[in-house]
Amino acid sequence: MELPQDSNILLSFVNMKLRDFYTSLDEMCEDLDIDRTELERQLNEAGYEYNAQLNKFW
């Protein structure tokens, strides 16, 4: 899957998917064939981190 390159759009896209379709980041990454490490790296560089309890990046 081609992910948005802009970090703010990526954040919005990922959080919407997590909120509406998936119960965890692992589940989303597996289903959409996304490299979790790369996704987290990209969002971490933009200042966001994943919160498993809230199931979202913030």
TAJO-V66022 format. One line per field, one symbol per residue. ss: DSSP state (~ for helix, > for strand, _ for the rest). A space follows every 50 residues. Layout:
ss = ???
//
This chain:
ss = ______~~~~~~~~~~~~~~~___~~~~~~~~___~~~~~~~~~~____> >____>>_
//
